[in-house]
């Protein structure tokens, strides 16, 4: 229990920094949507998707490879150094290409007037890729506090610079305080400048990890680490495709007059649905050690019970956010032009249910990690990536951004079902499938009927939403309340 307690404490610290980063990223949405048009915000979102893809490629799965080859605590520095050299081998050339050939890349990705953004993006990729390996070392050494301290320092600087460059400096200029070398009015370049400085700060704070006076590198060690890391890279790319490629495909397949406008609307309202992913991440950090503990004991009851609890609480969360989404949107998304899109509100519940299935996928797919059959995770991820590309390519020209939201929903649903079916063969768990299907179906019916029958822009929306949510909650409590209390009390007592 001491080891598990230590692990739980560390994962909670890691989770705090990760969740804080995503949560603060959501809180920046009002700042961006208040200052920039949907087209401008769409350009920012599109470029950040590309940055995320390239960062995954440049890291090459070396974080996990470093963990694997250093697990016996032999030649730790040598493996760390090899991972860093491998990352630098890709990160440096790509950053140089971005810096010296931004015009070519701007034409290649079909985005005009983005040369400066591409230059900044190349530097961000360099800093983030190297820092990823340094962070892996901190995790390996179980230095969770420093990990969180450095991450939060970068996040804090990013927030401060965004407010300074997009709000305070333009305000002072309006008041007659002309500040040299700083923008008179908000520009999207300042988003990337803020990110660049925060990434550079993290890079500098980790200098003692990534800097070495000795070069521990051999071709044989590098080949071994690459051989192990490439499947992890493919899983990472597949996951990135499932999560973000819709923005790229929207830019290519939309038939509207201004695709960047649609991407901007989609990205802004997507942030509302991301709220559930924060819940998913917190849930994951809390229960993952519990899964492994019970696997050692041969117990599978916890998987079934936790799935039931997750579905009930997750479904209630989805219904609540969906019903009150117009009010949440007003808190996060500013600018009337964002609300003029025909599918602005429709994508929110679809993406929320998609994230619900993503959380379920984590639970039902834990079996391949417990049984050391990670190849199945790769197969499922690649299938999800293929379906993401296929469905978006076919349906975006037909129903626009709604196609991307529905694709995300269908892909995560498919991955969840497939992981459950494969798990039933290799690691059977008696999930309450009929109960799960009923609870999710019931919540979907409630949301669909509400969106069809209630005016989402009406003055009485809050009253209808509150009444429907209360009624839904009472029904769920009547059906499942006793079982939930029993399960929660057992888990709390079992954890001591």
FIVEXPA-132707 format. One record per residue (C-alpha): residue number from 1; residue in one letter; x, y, z. Coordinates in nm, 2 decimals. Example, Ala and Ser with C-alpha at 12.3 -4.5 7.8 and 13.67 -1.06 7.14 Angstrom:
2
  mikol  guvo       X       Y       Z
      1     a    1.23   -0.45    0.78
      2     s    1.37   -0.11    0.71
This chain:
496
  mikol  guvo       X       Y       Z
      1     x    0.00    0.00    0.00
      2     x    0.29    0.23    0.06
      3     x    0.41    0.20   -0.30
      4     x    0.06    0.24   -0.43
      5     x    0.01    0.54   -0.21
      6     x    0.33    0.69   -0.35
      7     x    0.23    0.62   -0.70
      8     x   -0.12    0.77   -0.65
      9     x    0.04    1.08   -0.51
     10     x    0.28    1.12   -0.80
     11     x    0.01    1.06   -1.06
     12     x   -0.21    1.33   -0.89
     13     x    0.08    1.57   -0.92
     14     x    0.14    1.49   -1.29
     15     x   -0.24    1.51   -1.34
     16     x   -0.25    1.85   -1.18
     17     x    0.00    2.00   -1.42
     18     x   -0.15    1.83   -1.72
     19     x   -0.51    1.92   -1.63
     20     x   -0.41    2.27   -1.54
     21     x   -0.25    2.32   -1.88
     22     x   -0.56    2.20   -2.07
     23     x   -0.80    2.39   -1.84
     24     x   -0.60    2.72   -1.88
     25     x   -0.59    2.66   -2.25
     26     x   -0.97    2.65   -2.25
     27     x   -0.98    2.97   -2.04
     28     x   -0.78    3.15   -2.32
     29     x   -1.06    3.09   -2.56
     30     x   -1.26    3.40   -2.45
     31     x   -0.95    3.61   -2.50
     32     x   -0.89    3.48   -2.85
     33     x   -1.25    3.48   -2.97
     34     x   -1.30    3.84   -2.83
     35     x   -1.00    3.97   -3.03
     36     x   -1.00    3.76   -3.34
     37     x   -1.25    3.67   -3.61
     38     x   -1.34    3.30   -3.67
     39     x   -1.11    3.30   -3.98
     40     x   -0.81    3.43   -3.78
     41     x   -0.88    3.18   -3.50
     42     x   -0.92    2.91   -3.75
     43     x   -0.57    2.98   -3.89
     44     x   -0.43    2.96   -3.54
     45     x   -0.60    2.63   -3.47
     46     x   -0.50    2.48   -3.81
     47     x   -0.13    2.57   -3.75
     48     x   -0.13    2.43   -3.40
     49     x   -0.26    2.10   -3.53
     50     x    0.03    2.08   -3.77
     51     x    0.27    2.17   -3.49
     52     x    0.13    1.89   -3.28
     53     x    0.18    1.64   -3.56
     54     x    0.54    1.74   -3.62
     55     x    0.62    1.73   -3.25
     56     x    0.50    1.37   -3.23
     57     x    0.72    1.28   -3.53
     58     x    1.03    1.45   -3.39
     59     x    1.00    1.28   -3.05
     60     x    0.98    0.94   -3.24
     61     x    0.84    0.76   -2.94
     62     x    1.17    0.81   -2.76
     63     x    1.01    0.89   -2.42
     64     x    0.87    0.54   -2.40
     65     x    1.18    0.38   -2.55
     66     x    1.39    0.55   -2.28
     67     x    1.16    0.41   -2.01
     68     x    1.18    0.06   -2.16
     69     x    1.56    0.04   -2.19
     70     x    1.63    0.21   -1.86
     71     x    1.38    0.01   -1.66
     72     x    1.66   -0.19   -1.50
     73     x    1.84    0.14   -1.42
     74     x    2.14    0.04   -1.63
     75     x    2.31    0.30   -1.86
     76     x    2.04    0.56   -1.78
     77     x    2.25    0.85   -1.90
     78     x    2.35    0.67   -2.21
     79     x    1.99    0.60   -2.31
     80     x    1.88    0.95   -2.22
     81     x    2.16    1.09   -2.44
     82     x    2.08    0.86   -2.73
     83     x    1.71    0.97   -2.71
     84     x    1.81    1.34   -2.71
     85     x    2.04    1.30   -3.01
     86     x    1.78    1.11   -3.20
     87     x    1.52    1.39   -3.13
     88     x    1.77    1.66   -3.22
     89     x    1.85    1.48   -3.55
     90     x    1.50    1.57   -3.67
     91     x    1.41    1.87   -3.46
     92     x    1.70    2.09   -3.56
     93     x    1.67    2.04   -3.94
     94     x    1.29    2.10   -3.93
     95     x    1.33    2.41   -3.72
     96     x    1.58    2.55   -3.97
     97     x    1.36    2.47   -4.26
     98     x    1.07    2.66   -4.09
     99     x    1.30    2.95   -4.02
    100     x    1.46    2.99   -4.37
    101     x    1.18    2.86   -4.60
    102     x    0.86    2.99   -4.44
    103     x    0.73    3.11   -4.77
    104     x    0.75    2.77   -4.93
    105     x    0.58    2.60   -4.63
    106     x    0.31    2.87   -4.63
    107     x    0.22    2.78   -4.99
    108     x    0.25    2.41   -4.92
    109     x   -0.01    2.42   -4.64
    110     x   -0.22    2.67   -4.84
    111     x   -0.22    2.94   -4.57
    112     x   -0.13    3.29   -4.69
    113     x    0.06    3.54   -4.47
    114     x    0.17    3.29   -4.21
    115     x    0.55    3.31   -4.26
    116     x    0.62    3.45   -3.92
    117     x    0.38    3.20   -3.76
    118     x    0.57    2.92   -3.93
    119     x    0.90    3.05   -3.81
    120     x    0.78    3.07   -3.45
    121     x    0.61    2.73   -3.49
    122     x    0.94    2.57   -3.59
    123     x    1.12    2.70   -3.28
    124     x    0.83    2.58   -3.06
    125     x    0.86    2.23   -3.20
    126     x    1.24    2.23   -3.13
    127     x    1.20    2.34   -2.77
    128     x    0.90    2.11   -2.70
    129     x    1.06    1.80   -2.85
    130     x    1.37    1.83   -2.65
    131     x    1.17    1.91   -2.33
    132     x    0.96    1.60   -2.39
    133     x    1.26    1.38   -2.34
    134     x    1.38    1.58   -2.04
    135     x    1.03    1.55   -1.88
    136     x    1.05    1.17   -1.95
    137     x    1.37    1.16   -1.74
    138     x    1.20    1.35   -1.45
    139     x    0.92    1.10   -1.46
    140     x    1.16    0.81   -1.47
    141     x    1.34    0.95   -1.16
    142     x    1.00    1.00   -1.00
    143     x    1.06    1.37   -0.96
    144     x    0.69    1.45   -0.99
    145     x    0.72    1.78   -0.80
    146     x    0.98    1.93   -1.03
    147     x    0.79    1.80   -1.33
    148     x    0.48    1.99   -1.22
    149     x    0.68    2.30   -1.11
    150     x    0.84    2.33   -1.46
    151     x    0.52    2.26   -1.65
    152     x    0.32    2.51   -1.44
    153     x    0.60    2.77   -1.48
    154     x    0.57    2.75   -1.86
    155     x    0.19    2.76   -1.85
    156     x    0.19    3.06   -1.62
    157     x    0.43    3.25   -1.84
    158     x    0.21    3.17   -2.14
    159     x   -0.10    3.30   -1.97
    160     x    0.08    3.62   -1.85
    161     x    0.22    3.70   -2.20
    162     x   -0.12    3.64   -2.37
    163     x   -0.29    3.89   -2.13
    164     x    0.00    4.13   -2.16
    165     x    0.03    4.13   -2.54
    166     x   -0.34    4.09   -2.63
    167     x   -0.50    4.31   -2.36
    168     x   -0.27    4.53   -2.15
    169     x   -0.03    4.66   -2.42
    170     x   -0.30    4.75   -2.67
    171     x   -0.50    4.92   -2.39
    172     x   -0.20    5.13   -2.29
    173     x   -0.14    5.23   -2.65
    174     x   -0.50    5.34   -2.67
    175     x   -0.44    5.55   -2.36
    176     x   -0.14    5.72   -2.53
    177     x    0.14    5.50   -2.38
    178     x    0.33    5.42   -2.69
    179     x    0.55    5.12   -2.61
    180     x    0.82    5.05   -2.88
    181     x    0.85    4.72   -3.05
    182     x    0.52    4.60   -2.91
    183     x    0.19    4.57   -3.11
    184     x   -0.05    4.86   -3.10
    185     x   -0.34    4.62   -3.15
    186     x   -0.39    4.24   -3.09
    187     x   -0.24    4.02   -3.36
    188     x   -0.25    3.64   -3.38
    189     x    0.13    3.64   -3.40
    190     x    0.13    3.73   -3.03
    191     x   -0.03    3.39   -2.95
    192     x    0.27    3.22   -3.10
    193     x    0.51    3.46   -2.94
    194     x    0.36    3.38   -2.60
    195     x    0.39    3.01   -2.67
    196     x    0.74    3.04   -2.79
    197     x    0.87    3.22   -2.48
    198     x    0.69    2.97   -2.25
    199     x    0.84    2.68   -2.44
    200     x    1.18    2.84   -2.42
    201     x    1.15    2.89   -2.05
    202     x    1.07    2.52   -1.99
    203     x    1.36    2.43   -2.22
    204     x    1.59    2.65   -2.01
    205     x    1.46    2.52   -1.67
    206     x    1.55    2.16   -1.79
    207     x    1.90    2.25   -1.91
    208     x    2.07    2.03   -1.64
    209     x    1.87    1.73   -1.78
    210     x    1.93    1.77   -2.16
    211     x    2.28    1.92   -2.15
    212     x    2.57    1.68   -2.12
    213     x    2.94    1.73   -2.17
    214     x    2.98    1.37   -2.29
    215     x    2.82    1.22   -2.60
    216     x    2.69    0.87   -2.50
    217     x    2.58    0.76   -2.84
    218     x    2.63    0.44   -3.04
    219     x    2.46    0.33   -3.36
    220     x    2.36   -0.01   -3.20
    221     x    2.19    0.15   -2.90
    222     x    2.02    0.40   -3.12
    223     x    1.89    0.13   -3.36
    224     x    1.75   -0.07   -3.06
    225     x    1.57    0.24   -2.92
    226     x    1.43    0.33   -3.26
    227     x    1.31   -0.02   -3.33
    228     x    1.11   -0.01   -3.00
    229     x    1.00    0.35   -3.04
    230     x    0.86    0.34   -3.39
    231     x    0.54    0.15   -3.30
    232     x    0.49    0.39   -3.01
    233     x    0.53    0.68   -3.27
    234     x    0.26    0.52   -3.49
    235     x    0.02    0.49   -3.20
    236     x    0.09    0.85   -3.11
    237     x    0.03    0.96   -3.47
    238     x   -0.29    0.76   -3.49
    239     x   -0.41    0.91   -3.17
    240     x   -0.32    1.26   -3.30
    241     x   -0.51    1.19   -3.62
    242     x   -0.82    1.09   -3.43
    243     x   -0.80    1.40   -3.21
    244     x   -0.69    1.67   -3.45
    245     x   -0.68    1.58   -3.82
    246     x   -1.04    1.70   -3.86
    247     x   -0.91    2.06   -3.87
    248     x   -0.67    1.97   -4.16
    249     x   -0.94    1.78   -4.35
    250     x   -1.19    2.06   -4.30
    251     x   -0.94    2.30   -4.47
    252     x   -0.92    2.07   -4.77
    253     x   -1.27    1.94   -4.81
    254     x   -1.50    2.22   -4.71
    255     x   -1.69    2.37   -5.00
    256     x   -1.78    2.69   -4.82
    257     x   -1.66    3.03   -4.93
    258     x   -1.43    3.07   -4.63
    259     x   -1.31    2.74   -4.48
    260     x   -1.11    2.91   -4.21
    261     x   -1.43    3.06   -4.07
    262     x   -1.58    2.72   -4.03
    263     x   -1.25    2.59   -3.87
    264     x   -1.25    2.88   -3.63
    265     x   -1.61    2.81   -3.52
    266     x   -1.54    2.44   -3.49
    267     x   -1.23    2.50   -3.28
    268     x   -1.39    2.75   -3.05
    269     x   -1.70    2.53   -2.97
    270     x   -1.48    2.22   -2.96
    271     x   -1.32    2.37   -2.65
    272     x   -1.66    2.34   -2.46
    273     x   -1.66    1.97   -2.53
    274     x   -1.30    1.94   -2.41
    275     x   -1.43    2.00   -2.06
    276     x   -1.52    1.63   -2.04
    277     x   -1.16    1.54   -2.15
    278     x   -1.04    1.71   -1.83
    279     x   -1.28    1.48   -1.63
    280     x   -1.14    1.18   -1.83
    281     x   -0.78    1.27   -1.76
    282     x   -0.85    1.31   -1.39
    283     x   -1.04    0.98   -1.39
    284     x   -0.75    0.81   -1.56
    285     x   -0.49    0.94   -1.32
    286     x   -0.70    0.83   -1.03
    287     x   -0.79    0.48   -1.14
    288     x   -0.49    0.35   -1.34
    289     x   -0.29    0.24   -1.04
    290     x   -0.60    0.08   -0.91
    291     x   -0.64   -0.13   -1.22
    292     x   -0.28   -0.26   -1.20
    293     x   -0.31   -0.33   -0.83
    294     x   -0.63   -0.54   -0.89
    295     x   -0.47   -0.71   -1.19
    296     x   -0.19   -0.84   -0.96
    297     x   -0.46   -0.98   -0.73
    298     x   -0.65   -1.14   -1.01
    299     x   -0.96   -0.93   -0.94
    300     x   -1.17   -0.79   -1.23
    301     x   -1.47   -0.67   -1.03
    302     x   -1.33   -0.32   -1.01
    303     x   -1.32   -0.28   -1.39
    304     x   -1.69   -0.36   -1.41
    305     x   -1.79   -0.14   -1.12
    306     x   -1.58    0.15   -1.23
    307     x   -1.72    0.13   -1.58
    308     x   -2.07    0.16   -1.44
    309     x   -1.99    0.45   -1.22
    310     x   -1.80    0.63   -1.50
    311     x   -2.09    0.58   -1.75
    312     x   -2.34    0.72   -1.50
    313     x   -2.15    1.02   -1.39
    314     x   -2.01    1.08   -1.74
    315     x   -2.35    1.07   -1.90
    316     x   -2.49    1.31   -1.64
    317     x   -2.20    1.54   -1.71
    318     x   -2.27    1.53   -2.08
    319     x   -2.64    1.59   -2.04
    320     x   -2.57    1.89   -1.81
    321     x   -2.32    2.05   -2.03
    322     x   -2.53    1.99   -2.34
    323     x   -2.84    2.15   -2.19
    324     x   -2.66    2.45   -2.06
    325     x   -2.42    2.48   -2.36
    326     x   -2.55    2.82   -2.48
    327     x   -2.47    2.97   -2.14
    328     x   -2.12    2.80   -2.13
    329     x   -2.06    2.93   -2.49
    330     x   -2.13    3.29   -2.38
    331     x   -1.86    3.25   -2.11
    332     x   -1.60    3.11   -2.35
    333     x   -1.68    3.23   -2.70
    334     x   -1.71    3.60   -2.78
    335     x   -1.81    3.76   -3.11
    336     x   -2.15    3.74   -3.28
    337     x   -1.99    3.59   -3.60
    338     x   -1.91    3.27   -3.41
    339     x   -2.28    3.21   -3.34
    340     x   -2.40    3.27   -3.69
    341     x   -2.28    2.92   -3.81
    342     x   -2.57    2.68   -3.85
    343     x   -2.39    2.40   -3.66
    344     x   -2.23    2.60   -3.39
    345     x   -2.43    2.45   -3.10
    346     x   -2.51    2.11   -3.27
    347     x   -2.15    1.99   -3.25
    348     x   -2.12    2.03   -2.87
    349     x   -2.33    1.73   -2.76
    350     x   -2.19    1.52   -3.04
    351     x   -1.83    1.59   -2.93
    352     x   -1.93    1.55   -2.56
    353     x   -2.06    1.20   -2.63
    354     x   -1.75    1.12   -2.83
    355     x   -1.54    1.21   -2.53
    356     x   -1.76    0.99   -2.31
    357     x   -1.68    0.70   -2.54
    358     x   -1.31    0.79   -2.53
    359     x   -1.32    0.76   -2.15
    360     x   -1.49    0.42   -2.18
    361     x   -1.22    0.32   -2.43
    362     x   -0.95    0.38   -2.17
    363     x   -1.13    0.15   -1.93
    364     x   -1.21   -0.14   -2.18
    365     x   -0.86   -0.11   -2.34
    366     x   -0.66   -0.14   -2.02
    367     x   -0.65   -0.52   -2.08
    368     x   -0.38   -0.50   -2.35
    369     x   -0.15   -0.30   -2.12
    370     x   -0.21   -0.55   -1.83
    371     x   -0.14   -0.85   -2.06
    372     x    0.15   -0.69   -2.25
    373     x   -0.03   -0.71   -2.58
    374     x    0.03   -0.35   -2.70
    375     x    0.01   -0.45   -3.06
    376     x   -0.37   -0.46   -3.03
    377     x   -0.36   -0.10   -2.91
    378     x   -0.17   -0.01   -3.23
    379     x   -0.42   -0.20   -3.45
    380     x   -0.72   -0.03   -3.29
    381     x   -0.56    0.32   -3.31
    382     x   -0.47    0.27   -3.68
    383     x   -0.82    0.16   -3.76
    384     x   -0.95    0.47   -3.58
    385     x   -0.72    0.69   -3.78
    386     x   -0.83    0.53   -4.10
    387     x   -1.19    0.58   -4.02
    388     x   -1.13    0.94   -3.92
    389     x   -0.97    1.01   -4.26
    390     x   -1.24    0.82   -4.46
    391     x   -1.55    0.96   -4.29
    392     x   -1.42    1.32   -4.29
    393     x   -1.32    1.30   -4.65
    394     x   -1.66    1.16   -4.76
    395     x   -1.90    1.37   -4.55
    396     x   -1.73    1.71   -4.49
    397     x   -1.84    1.84   -4.83
    398     x   -2.20    1.73   -4.74
    399     x   -2.26    1.85   -4.39
    400     x   -1.94    2.06   -4.31
    401     x   -1.81    2.07   -3.95
    402     x   -2.10    1.85   -3.83
    403     x   -1.93    1.57   -4.03
    404     x   -1.61    1.61   -3.82
    405     x   -1.80    1.60   -3.49
    406     x   -2.00    1.29   -3.60
    407     x   -1.69    1.12   -3.72
    408     x   -1.52    1.17   -3.38
    409     x   -1.82    1.02   -3.22
    410     x   -1.84    0.72   -3.45
    411     x   -1.46    0.65   -3.44
    412     x   -1.45    0.65   -3.06
    413     x   -1.76    0.44   -3.04
    414     x   -1.61    0.19   -3.29
    415     x   -1.28    0.18   -3.10
    416     x   -1.46    0.12   -2.77
    417     x   -1.66   -0.17   -2.91
    418     x   -1.36   -0.33   -3.08
    419     x   -1.15   -0.30   -2.76
    420     x   -1.43   -0.46   -2.56
    421     x   -1.48   -0.75   -2.81
    422     x   -1.10   -0.82   -2.82
    423     x   -1.07   -0.79   -2.45
    424     x   -1.35   -1.04   -2.40
    425     x   -1.13   -1.30   -2.57
    426     x   -0.80   -1.22   -2.41
    427     x   -0.90   -1.07   -2.07
    428     x   -1.27   -1.14   -2.01
    429     x   -1.45   -0.89   -1.79
    430     x   -1.83   -0.92   -1.72
    431     x   -1.93   -0.56   -1.80
    432     x   -2.30   -0.48   -1.75
    433     x   -2.34   -0.42   -2.12
    434     x   -2.72   -0.39   -2.13
    435     x   -2.72   -0.14   -1.84
    436     x   -2.44    0.06   -2.01
    437     x   -2.63    0.07   -2.34
    438     x   -2.95    0.18   -2.17
    439     x   -2.79    0.46   -1.97
    440     x   -2.61    0.60   -2.27
    441     x   -2.91    0.56   -2.50
    442     x   -3.13    0.73   -2.24
    443     x   -2.90    1.03   -2.21
    444     x   -2.87    1.06   -2.59
    445     x   -3.25    1.06   -2.63
    446     x   -3.28    1.33   -2.36
    447     x   -3.03    1.56   -2.53
    448     x   -3.17    1.50   -2.88
    449     x   -3.53    1.57   -2.77
    450     x   -3.42    1.88   -2.58
    451     x   -3.23    2.02   -2.89
    452     x   -3.53    1.95   -3.11
    453     x   -3.80    2.09   -2.89
    454     x   -3.64    2.38   -2.70
    455     x   -3.53    2.71   -2.85
    456     x   -3.16    2.73   -2.76
    457     x   -3.17    3.11   -2.80
    458     x   -3.48    3.16   -2.59
    459     x   -3.50    3.35   -2.27
    460     x   -3.66    3.06   -2.08
    461     x   -3.38    2.82   -2.18
    462     x   -3.23    2.80   -1.83
    463     x   -3.56    2.71   -1.68
    464     x   -3.62    2.42   -1.93
    465     x   -3.26    2.31   -1.89
    466     x   -3.28    2.30   -1.51
    467     x   -3.61    2.11   -1.51
    468     x   -3.50    1.85   -1.77
    469     x   -3.16    1.80   -1.59
    470     x   -3.33    1.76   -1.25
    471     x   -3.58    1.51   -1.39
    472     x   -3.31    1.32   -1.57
    473     x   -3.10    1.31   -1.25
    474     x   -3.39    1.19   -1.04
    475     x   -3.47    0.90   -1.28
    476     x   -3.10    0.79   -1.29
    477     x   -3.08    0.81   -0.91
    478     x   -3.40    0.61   -0.88
    479     x   -3.27    0.34   -1.11
    480     x   -2.90    0.33   -1.01
    481     x   -2.85    0.54   -0.70
    482     x   -2.83    0.25   -0.45
    483     x   -2.58    0.06   -0.66
    484     x   -2.36    0.37   -0.70
    485     x   -2.35    0.43   -0.33
    486     x   -2.26    0.06   -0.26
    487     x   -1.98    0.06   -0.52
    488     x   -1.83    0.39   -0.40
    489     x   -1.84    0.29   -0.04
    490     x   -1.67   -0.04   -0.13
    491     x   -1.39    0.13   -0.33
    492     x   -1.33    0.39   -0.06
    493     x   -1.31    0.12    0.20
    494     x   -1.10   -0.11   -0.02
    495     x   -0.84    0.17   -0.07
    496     x   -0.80    0.22    0.30
